[in-house]
Amino acid sequence: MASSHSNPKNSRSKTGVRTHYYEGYMEKKDSKNKNFKKYWTGILGKTLYFYNNYKDIQEIEKLDLEKFVSLTEEGSCVNQKEHKLLLKLKGMEVNLRVESLEQRELWKGFILTVIQLRIPTNLILLPGHLCMLGEALDKEKQRLYEQLDSQYDEPVSEDKPSCFFRVSRMEAQALLESNPKCGNLLVRPGADQSSFSISICYVHCGQPTTKHYKVKAIRKEYILQVEPPRNFSSLTEIVNYFVANTQNKLTPFEWDDNYEEQITFPQVDDESGESMVQKVPILPSPPPVLPRKPNERVPPAIPTEPLPSDEDDTYEPIDEDDNEYMNPEPRRGIMLPSLPPQHVISSHMPVKPKIPMNANAKPKTPTNVTVKPKTPINMTVKPVMIADITSELSEKLRKQRMKLEEH
């Protein structure tokens, strides 16, 4: 079931005017018109607004649903091209016609939702349509609540009780049925605006039952229209009469202004698919920061981690042995220069210790030995060239042979 004409998201919004709960094309026929006439129709609150087309801003006609009696379906035609609704109000009947079954169910759902303040359960609608009805229900409740809250700003007369609300008959019925914890009796203005009405609600055979009683106001006297009629000096006295004679089964309707103390949100379990209500943990608030005095020294921040100690620093000692000054093995790919022929020196001959040419020079470290410094200082070890070492040895050997020959 899809329809492009009945989707309010596809309709053009009317700038500067009210936003309807739902809108679309609808044909209407009443006692004034013998034939159906097509209108662009929108519903807001308990009122239907009719326009010539969706571009119009000002409605040409509106229909008040405060006098709602019933809404029934009329049999669809054989070709399934017409779907009708019969809307009965006090003193009049209005015939409505739409193009599809989906539109008929939607209009029926929106009208009954704003009247009864609950979503009907006997509708043929998709889940998305039910979500649209839920949004309209929330908006209608918010509108009604704002209307009730505005009454607290008005000066309350001494002869009006706290359960007096400026609501209609249908709104009073919806309030009492949907908020049983707030009370089940309220006083409201009458239909003629010169009298008052008492609306009560109680559960009978598992179903909520609402009754209304008329109160005439004659000067400073109030007459409850029952058999026999009873006279009272104030509306508060009438409320007390209902409460006392029903053994406190009826209680005045008091609007609930309580607020939630915890933050909750729904969460769906990925494994089971069940929806559960989770509570948001409330963390303690941080302590307030006191203002700093002038010329006050700020103490240094205390480190959260222990500082490293000298005892924890361990360094491996350097192995100092005689082999430290020996020539390392030649690298692969490096050819050593050829030495001139030398006389073999016998082992019994005394050999003088080798004295480096530069006595103050630091000992050279072989390239294949990894030296770890005692202190964490980046040291760059200069590589020793093999050619320099061999030339130095050759020169020493030559001087040694010359001395031996002189002896």
Beta strands, then each sheet from edge to edge (+ up, - down):
strand 1: 22-29
strand 2: 37-44
strand 3: 47-51
strand 4: 61-64
strand 5: 68-74
strand 6: 83-89
strand 7: 92-98
strand 8: 185-189
strand 9: 196-204
strand 10: 207-218
strand 11: 221-224
strand 12: 230-232
strand 13: 264-268
strand 14: 275-279
sheet 1: 4+ 3- 2+ 1- 7+ 6- 5+
sheet 2: 8+ 9- 10+ 11- 12+
sheet 3: 13+ 14-
end
